[in-house]
């Protein structure tokens, strides 16, 4: 907030004052400063999140490698922006970007099919849109990845419970204090981005997902010695 | 090598130039939205980004922020779908590499459609002037779009756009063509996209001002989709794509 006009303590007496503004220079300076501050906050959170989750990334990746190598498949799901981020993650596994050497692994986002989403939402309720798909498709040895900022969405909780019940390995991405994911026995690996901002949480979750994918391929390239 | 990638993926800061680009782009978006624009997002090859942008603006995560008209366009024939969707004054936000043929085609046509463009991407930058606002990560790694950097970009666009709404006095669009020399409608010519040809040396073209009939004898045969510069009821030259010679 570098705008002198905004800092005037008497501004409340003049509610019309902003409607009279005609020079965008101070606004643009404020916006740029705000962008840099938010980006710095995002960067610091991404760093601390990766540091706090180094071991969990490694152990979860090891379990993913075990399952992929014995025919396991990966299913991702989430709501809203988290739906798009979990689709990006499924795509990373299934269709690695051109120019990168990593091989394709079987992975899908359960939000991809509008017919299935709307049929289930309409017929059995939104809480079961993912669980019902796992009943049909999920098998022991598969992997379920739920992305959420609250860590408590009922439809994700229902799907994780179903996945666990079917012998799938369950991974949860949450924000805040981890929400219900962090306390649930249905979540095998819970990645928590400790922030109160939905935006900053999603930015760190995207990086966590990317790092998980990277770790899976690194471990596939160099199998652990103790497995012999 | 992997650890190198990891480092660049996390340690990207936001330098002053990029912060200024984000500020300017957000201010433009706020002005267009205030004037009634719809935002169209496209991301060939990275469709989830287009969807995330639309849901961000139409269903804000912060309670009380207004829902803005935003629509993702995914699937095949992106250029054709954008063409039929946009109205003058709208916004197109694209997420892609600079060499994406569909996005480049949309950008080249944007002035004929009268839309404002924002291009988010990484790697080699697009040619200067192709988009109104370019928000770019100078990271050559093809995996960069999956690391959260673009998510940060459009989150900031949304956050800053809403800050601008607190300054309604700055969002009033200055009426068009108040400058002494207006690049859009001066003698230099306006960009038009050919809709139909009539075979008698005339064609209908779409420009930012609407559909008009122009004479094409100066430029020779044209076909639907060609870009031409229009001046005084006449197509005075064809505009080809420098990068692929078309």
Interface residues (C-beta under 8 A of the other chain):
Chain A: X18 X19 X20 X21 X22 X23 X24 X27 X28 X29 X30 X31 X32 X33 X34 X35 X36 X38 X39 X40 X42 X43 X46 X47 X50 X80 X81 X83 X84 X85 X87 X88 X89 X91 X92 X96 X97 X98 X99 X100 X149 X198 X199 X202 X203 X204 X205 X206 X207 X209 X210 X211 X213 X214 X218
Chain B: X2 X5 X6 X9 X10 X11 X12 X13 X14 X16 X18 X19 X20 X22 X23 X24 X26 X27 X46 X47 X48 X49 X51 X52 X55 X56 X59 X61 X62 X142 X143 X145 X146 X147 X148 X151 X152 X155 X156 X158 X159 X160 X163 X164 X166 X167 X168 X169 X170
